[in-house]
Amino acid sequence: MAQTDYIVIEAQEDGVQLIGLTRGTDTKFHHSEKLDKGEVMIAQFTEHTSAMKVRGKASIHTAHGIIISESRK
């Protein structure tokens, strides 16, 4: 497997959900985490994880820049 970049997700409110989605013909949820305000997760795409879904207000730092997701409320 080739080296992949890390992404950093920083919760801007309590209850931010991170959901990992699988690779393959059927995309399925395979892992989830909840972050509270100020908590940070460092993540990486793998041979099993092809996508991540972020629910709630968070800043997502990637090699391509910073994306701010909106609050669920």
N, C-alpha and C positions, 0 to 999 in steps of 0.2 A: 504494500500500500504506500502511496506517495505521501510525503509530509504535507499536512494541511494546516492552515492558519487557525488560530484560536479566535473566538469571539468572546466578548465580555458583556454580560448583562447586569446592569445596576438598577435595582428596584427604586422607583421614585415614590412609591406608596406601598402600604401593607397589602399582602395578598396577591402579588404578581405571580401568575402561573407560567411556567415554562413546560412545554410539551414536546417530547422528541418523537419524530415520525420515522418509520422504517423505510428501508430501500426495498425494491423488488416490484413484482407485478401488482401486488396489493399493498397500498400504503396503509399502515396501521399505527395507532399510538403505542409506544412501547415504554415510555418513561415520563414521569412528570415530577416537577418540583414546585414548591411555593416559596417565594421570597418576600420578606418584609422590608419596609423602607430602609434604604442604606445597605442592604445585603447585596453581595456581588457573587455571581457565578461565572466561572471561566469554563467555556465549553468548546468542543471541537466536533466537526462532522467526521464520521467514521464509516467503516464498511457496513455498519448496521443502521446508522442514522443519516438520513438524506435531507431532513428538514427539521426546523424547530418553529414552534408556534409560541408567541408571547402574548399573554392576556394581561392587560393592566398597564399602568404608566411606568415605563422603564426606558433607560437609555441603553442602546445596543451599539457597542463599539466593535467595528470590523476594520479590515484592511482597506475597505472602500469608503470609510467615513463613519459618522455617528448618526444613528436613526433614533428618533424619540417616538415611542409608541404612546397611544392615547389611553386615558383612564377608561375603565369599564363602566364607570358610574354615569 
